[in-house]
Amino acid sequence: MIMILAQLDRPSEIFPYLYLGSEWNASNLEELQRNKVTHILNVTREIDNFFPETFTYLNIRVLDEESTNLLQYWKETHNFISAARQQGKVLVHCKMGVSRSASTVIAHAMKEYEWTFEEALKHVKDRRSIVQPNAGFLRQLQTYQGILGASKQRHSYLWDPSSAPPPPPPLTTPTEPLLGSSVVSIGLRQRKMNLRALMRSISEMEGTDPAPEEKNKHEDERRPEKLGTVSESQESMSEQRDSVSSIDLTLSKEQESFMDQEESLQNEELLEQNLEQSSALVEQSLSLDEVFGSSAPSSPVSCSTSSSARRRSRRKKKLVSQQSTETSHPGSPIKSQSVSDLQGAALVSKRLQEAGHGRKVRITRQSNVGEAPGEL
């Protein structure tokens, strides 16, 4: 019942330009016009703006909960109330004018009149007794007090010398001039020390670097060290590249020598094969000579042919022995000599084949001639 009566109560005049009220006060058009209200600050989510065509509205849509962050809107609400003050009057309301709207009015009073949180709360409660912000809004108001104090120090006479207070009068007496001058100098030194400490604390709060010149000096000293390390790294990289190139050259040389060795081995194998073939042919010719020589011993032609065959076989054996001795010596196989040897061996084998075929024909003819007179 008390809450309903509070809603039906008139709005509270906190300042000559500001009223604090409830939903009922925001919906009463006659009352708003009688109080010469031109702007309405609605600090609720659940209540709409009743007369958007008649008044200028700012709606902060938040709930009355401890977890609600109302501090982030107080700069915007302060600017809105200051603008309304220049044109007329403003009504700040929520559901009942107790927590959300009251906290916003307290924050405006702290910033506008540079009051502490306790002073602003007492002033608002004296004019509207039901004001009671929730615990979360109370913590945010205390935080807001610290923010305003820090900004006030920042914009003090340290940053604006024209707003500095006048210096205190010198504490000198005509009887003790030296003592007075020493006291003044000590006071000035203490003041300078306090100013330096205060400036240092402000710079630490704002996250600025108190000695940029020293930092630049350290950076200038470190630059040659960085350049030296870079040059050393470049030299090491060039040395590594040279070593890699030398390794590549040695590998290419080894590959070439390996290829030459393979070619020489292949030529030696071909030479051995040709020598084996020629020796086999020589043995075949010798066996043919022995066979045909034993079959016709009486004929002079066969004797002459066998002698000539023996001479040829001896020559062939000499050639074969010479070729074998040449191949047995180390370092003798050269590409041009091996090719010429192969060609000579091929010619020898060809001549031996022709000689063997000619012998066969002659022997058959002689055998035919020897058999003919016996039959006659």
Residue pairs with C-beta under 8 A, 6 or more apart in sequence:
3 96
6 22
6 96
6 97
6 98
6 130
7 22
7 23
7 24
7 96
8 24
9 22
10 21
10 25
10 31
11 19
11 20
11 21
11 22
11 25
11 31
11 35
11 91
11 93
11 97
12 19
12 20
12 21
12 97
12 127
12 128
13 19
13 127
14 20
14 105
14 109
14 123
14 124
14 127
14 128
15 109
17 84
17 85
17 88
17 89
17 90
18 81
18 85
18 89
18 90
18 92
18 105
18 108
19 25
19 35
19 37
19 89
19 90
19 91
19 92
20 91
20 92
20 93
20 97
20 101
20 102
20 105
20 124
20 127
20 128
20 131
21 91
21 92
21 93
21 97
21 101
22 93
22 94
22 95
22 96
22 97
23 44
23 47
23 93
23 94
23 95
23 96
25 31
25 32
25 91
25 93
25 97
26 32
26 40
26 42
26 47
26 50
26 91
26 93
27 50
29 50
29 51
29 54
32 40
32 51
32 55
32 91
35 89
35 91
36 88
36 89
37 55
37 88
37 89
37 90
37 91
38 55
38 56
38 84
38 87
38 88
38 89
38 90
39 55
39 56
39 57
39 58
39 80
39 81
39 83
39 84
39 87
39 88
39 89
39 90
39 91
40 49
40 51
40 55
40 56
40 57
40 58
40 90
40 91
40 93
41 57
41 58
41 60
41 77
41 80
41 81
41 90
41 91
41 92
41 93
41 101
41 104
42 49
42 57
42 58
42 59
42 60
42 93
42 94
43 60
43 62
43 77
43 92
43 93
43 94
43 100
43 101
43 104
44 59
44 60
44 61
44 62
44 93
44 94
44 95
44 100
45 61
45 62
45 63
46 95
47 94
47 95
49 55
49 57
49 59
56 84
58 76
58 77
58 80
60 70
60 73
60 76
60 77
60 100
60 104
62 68
62 70
62 73
62 100
64 94
64 95
64 99
64 100
64 134
65 134
65 136
66 134
66 135
66 136
66 137
67 136
68 136
68 137
69 140
70 100
70 103
70 104
70 137
70 140
71 107
71 140
71 143
71 144
73 104
74 104
74 107
74 108
74 111
74 144
77 104
77 107
77 108
78 107
78 108
78 111
78 112
80 90
81 90
81 92
81 108
82 112
84 90
92 101
92 104
92 105
93 101
94 100
94 101
94 102
96 130
97 128
97 130
97 131
98 130
98 131
98 132
99 132
99 133
99 134
99 137
100 137
102 124
102 128
102 131
102 132
102 133
103 133
103 137
103 140
103 141
105 124
106 117
106 120
106 121
106 124
106 133
106 141
107 120
107 141
107 144
109 115
109 120
109 123
109 124
110 116
110 117
110 120
110 141
110 144
110 145
110 148
111 148
113 120
114 148
114 152
115 123
116 145
117 141
117 142
117 144
117 145
121 131
121 141
124 131
125 131
133 141
150 205
153 198
153 202
154 202
156 163
157 163
157 164
157 165
158 195
158 198
158 199
158 202
168 187
170 180
170 184
171 180
171 183
171 184
171 187
172 179
172 180
172 181
172 183
172 184
173 179
173 180
200 210
203 209
203 210
204 210
209 215
263 335
264 333
264 335
267 333
267 335
267 338
267 339
268 327
268 333
268 338
270 338
270 342
271 323
271 327
271 333
271 338
271 341
271 342
271 345
272 327
274 341
274 342
274 345
274 346
274 349
275 320
275 323
275 324
275 327
275 345
277 345
277 349
278 316
278 320
278 345
278 348
278 349
278 352
279 320
281 348
281 349
281 352
281 353
282 313
282 316
282 317
282 320
282 352
284 352
284 356
285 309
285 312
285 313
285 316
285 352
285 355
285 356
286 313
288 356
288 359
288 360
289 306
289 309
289 310
289 313
289 359
292 302
292 306
292 359
292 360
292 363
293 302
293 303
293 306
295 363
295 367
296 302
296 363
296 366
296 367
296 370
297 303
298 370
299 366
299 370
301 362
301 366
302 362
302 363
302 366
305 359
305 362
305 363
309 355
309 359
312 355
316 348
316 352
319 344
319 348
323 341
323 344
323 345
326 332
326 337
326 341
327 333
327 341
